[in-house]
Amino acid sequence: MSKLNDNTLAYVADYFKALAEPTRLKMLNALQDGEKNVGQLTEVSGCSQANVSKHLSLLAQYGLVKRESRGTSVFYSIADPSVYKLCELVCDQVVNRLIQEADVKKLFMVG
């Protein structure tokens, strides 16, 4: 990380907070296949429409999704595809760690 001032570091922390919620990650994952409206994202997430809208607003605030109104519908899509590179990096690290933990547990299992 380059030398960032306190305001920038606070923004970066908030950006990561936006990604630190499973429902928002589920919605971002669903948007990999292309744009979706709120109803479709409600189905995917299993949340209420109001809750989905709240999550989408936060994701939009940090430039992760963009919205487009068409008639009475609003469609959301990924605004910054690089977020998937970040998620892939983190997910790969988590999977590797879980594999290591499972291997360690196998070493100490009696049976």
Secondary structure, 3 states (H helix, E strand, C coil): CCCCCHHHHHHHHHHHHHHCCHHHHHHHHHHHHCCEEHHHHHHHHCCCHHHHHHHHHHHHHCCCEEEEEECCEEEEEECCCHHHHHHHHHHHHHHHHHHHHHHHHHHHCCC
